[in-house]
Amino acid sequence: MTAIISLLIIISLSILATRIATLALIHTGMSKETAKFQARSAFMGVGFTTKESEMVVNHPVRRKILTLLIFLGNAGIITTVSSAIFSFISLEGSGFLSLEVLVLFSGLILLIFLTQSKWVDKNLSVLINKALNKYTQLDVRDYYNLLNLEGDYRVTEIKALESHWITGKCLHNLELDKEGLLVLGIKRANGEFTGAPTGTTEVKEGDIAIIYGHGSLLNSLEKRQQGNEGNQQHKDTSKAKSEEER
């Protein structure tokens, strides 16, 4: 019985650790889904995609969070495997229709329920936020919720390649607001950053535009190229957005 209870406790602590790390990553500006994936991947010791790997490695706070999570994950997995082995050894002696089996499966079902519960997630998030605010120097704001990244709304980065539609134009001429898109900032090719750019701000080749909007509109913009076809796509999207708002 002791081995089974230990196993359930270790699994619970593992879930809690990844949840804390997920919220901490969200507070560094990552989206909820990306933060969740990164935390679980680090804890399990699996790899990342190249783009998401750069998002972590190039950010000192995210790097520290996931380094700690990788360490905890290695220790946790070893401990979990050991506890699982001892649990099944104890079950072999008492049989698979016993109190130990009931406790094990009841505990696992309870943990699954708790991880899926929105009420638990909401209240746990509040407690973790308070702890992060008190004991860390993280800028504790949930940017995911502040930007209302629901219903396929998200923030993306679009690189201004030579052939891309946004390259070489001022924001005033791009009129992305008519498409329902908002430029939050521009990372210059020389490393400078322009936050809350104005209409006179030009998107130059090599820049990276940080844009907020609906996923389908962002996907369309990412593929848009210079020329009459790109201009027509802009007109069609702007017209559709205008009719939608009427």
N, C-alpha and C positions, 0 to 999 in steps of 0.2 A: 504493500500500500504506500509506503514512504517513497518508493521510486516513482510511482504513478503521480502522486501529488507533486513531487519535484519536477517531473516532466511537464505537468500543466502550468506550474509556476514559471518555468523557463520559457515556455511558449508565450505565456502572458507578457512576460518582461520583454520578449523579442518583439511582440506586436506593439507594445508601448514605446520601445526604443525607435522603431521605424516611424511611428506616428509623431513622436517628438521631432525627429529629424525632418520629416515631411513639412511640418509647420515652420521649423527653423529655416528651411530652404525657401518656403513661400515668402518668408519675411525678407529674404535677400532679393526678391523680385521675380522669382521663378513662378510659372503657372502651376496650378494645383496638380494637374495630371503629370507634368514633367517632374515636379518635386517628388511625387509619390513613386514614380518609376525609378528615379535616381536613388531614393532612399532604399527601396526594396532591392535594387540591383547591387548597391554597395553592401548591404547587410548580407546578401546571399553570395557575394563575391563573384558576380558575373560581370561581363563587360558592358560598355556603353557604345553608342554610335559615335562617330568622330565628332559631329557637330555638338552633341550634348556633352561629350567628354571635354571639349574646349570650354564650354560654358562653366564647367566646374573647376578645371585646372587653372583657368585665368582669373578666377575670383577667389581671393584669399579666405574669406569667411566660409564659402561653400566647400572649399578644399579641406578646411579644418573639420567641418561637420561630417563630411563623408569619410575622412581619414579615421575619425573616432568610431564611426559606424562600422567601417570595415573591420577594425580591431574588435569591436563588440560582437560583430557577426561571426568572426572566426572562433572566438571563445564560446559564443552561444551555440553554434552548430555542433562543435565538438561535445559540449556538455549535453546538448539535446540528444545526440546519437547515443552517448553513454547511458543517459537516463532511460532512453527507449529500450536499449538492450536489457538493462536491469528490469524494466517493467515487464517485458515479454518473458524474461526468465522467471519472474515471480508468478506470472500468469500460467506458465507451464506447470508449476507446482500446485496451484490452486484450481486449475481448470479454467476454461474460457466461459463458463457460465457461473460467475462468482461476483462478489461485491466489488472486487478490484476492476473487473471489466465494466460493470455498471458505472463506477466512478469515472473511469477513463473516458468512456463514450459520452457520458453526461457532461463531463468537463469540456470535451471537444465541441459538443453541440452548443454549449453555453458560450464558448469563446467565438464560435462562428456567428452566433446571434449578436453578440456584443460588437463584433467588428462590422456587422451590417447595419446596426442600429443608428439611425440619424440622431436620435436623442442623445445617445451615449457619445457619438462623435462631436456633436455640438457642445455639450457640457465639458467633455474632455479637452476640446480645443480651447475653451475659455480658461480652464485651469492651467494648461500648458502655456498659453499666452501670458498669463499673469506671472508664471514662474520664469519665463524667458525675459519678461520685462524687468523682473526684480533681480535676477541673478546673472544676466548677460548684458552686453552692450549692443545687441542687435536692435535695428530700427524696427520695433515690433508693430508692423502694420501688414495686414493681409491685403497685398496689392491685387490679388486674384479677385477678392470681393469688392475692393474699392473701384476697380475698373469694370465690375459687373461682367466678368468673363463667363457668362452662361449663354445657353442657346446658340452655341458655335461662335460667339464673339471672342476674339483673341487679339494678342499683340504679336506682330511678326516683323522680321527684318528683311528688307529687300535691297540687294546690292545693285547700285547703279552702274551696270555694265554699259559698254559703248553703244550696244544695240537696243538697250532697254528704253521703254517709252518715257520714263521719268527723267532720264539723263539729259542734263543741259537745260532744264526748264526751271523757272521760278515756281514756287508753290502757288502763287496767284494765277499763273497760267495753267498749272495742272488742274486746278479746281477739283481736287479730290473730295472736298467736303460735299460737292454735289452728288458724288457717288456714295456718300455715307461713310467716308473714310477720314481719319484724322491723323495727321503727322505729329507724333509726340516729340521726336528729336531726330537729329542727323549726326551720325558718326563720320567725321571727315577722314579722308584717306591718310592725312598726316597725323591722325590720332586725336585731334581736337573734337569736342562734342558741342553741338548746338542744341540746347533744350528749348522747347516751346518756340520753334522757328516761326517767323512772320512770313507774310506773303511775298516779300522781296527776297527771301532766302532761296538761293539757287542750289539745286541738287546737281553736284558735279560728278564726273566719271570717277568711280572708285569709292564714292560715298556709300554709306549704308543708312537707309531711311527706316526709322522705327515707326510703324503704322498700326493704328488700332481700328478694328472694324469687324464686320461679319466675315466668317471664314470663306464663304463662297466668293465674296467680293475681293478678298485678299488673294485668293488663289487665281482669280482672273487677272488681277493686276500683276502678279508675279510673272505671268506668262506673256504679258503685253509687250509688243515690240514697236520700235520707231516706224513711222510711216502712216499712210492713209488708213490702213486697217486698224492700227492702234488708236488713231484719232476717232475712228468710227465706233470702236468698242467703248471708248470713253463717253461719246455722245449717247449711245444706246443705253449704257448703264445709268447715266445721269438722268435720262428721260424716264427710265423704269423706276428709279428712286423717287423722282418728282411725282409720278402718277401714284405711287404707293402711298405717299404722304398726304395725298388729297382726300 
